[in-house]
């Protein structure tokens, strides 16, 4: 059984993933061609690289599951995220996406039979309000398509999070991540060829940005995320996603000389309170065992 110290270590390790995701906006705007979606270049090369490392393909039912999870956690989620970010101010898009932990709580009740913890729901609302205070501006405008895309993306990753826990892959987290990234990248190929503009000749900065998003922002972070998901309740791990807009705001303050208002500072405090309350709620419940069964010759990282 887990101790609270072990649980806290798992939470802190997993929290590195959404913290790094918070750097995506800065890297995209500073190092990549303007307005060009790089979801395919972010997913497929990283997935193929991990497949070369693990040298293990799915078998049986896991072929279908890998593509379902690849679509939910990567290809469809990233596509909706791009549409939402393109049509909405960043603050609105982030606030819409912050509803994801509440969706995960509901889906965990349906698919995992987990009871709904009132404090976890409160934590979800506190975190969502905190994100709104942190990133929304008085000039923020709504767009129905952008809002719908943001909600669709939140639902997509919420389903991916819960189903990944429900199916509990009989392989290492590294292999599980490789399967999903590769499958998600393959699903993005036809859309990239038919809908995306041709990628301009990349500069050294472009290549560095793409490498960062693929190797660090996708392969490394999702390895940590799925490792955490095998050890932490989905409703608790999803609340860690609130850290992404916090890091994005802090990077804007530190690297782009943006100012922090008292309202944003209050939002920052509410986000941290929401994350703490969610984890505290799970720590008070009976500890859980890891859901994934690692491969004998390739233990999870």
Secondary structure, DSSP 4 states (H G I P E B T S, - for coil): ---HHHHHHHHHHHHHHHHHHTTHHHHHHHHS-TT---HHHHHHHHHHHHHHHH-----TTHHHHHHHHHIIIIIHHHHHHHHHHHHS-HHHHHHHHTTHHHHHHHHHHHHS-PPPPHHHHHHHHHHHHHHHHHH--TT----HHHHHHHHHHHHHHHHHHHHHHHH--SS-HHHHHHHHHHHHHHHHHHHHHHHSPPPP---HHHHHHHHIIIIIIIIIHHHHHHHHHTTS-HHHHHHGGGHHHHHHHHHHHHHS-----HHHHHHHHHHHHHHHHHHHHHHTSPP---S---BTTB---
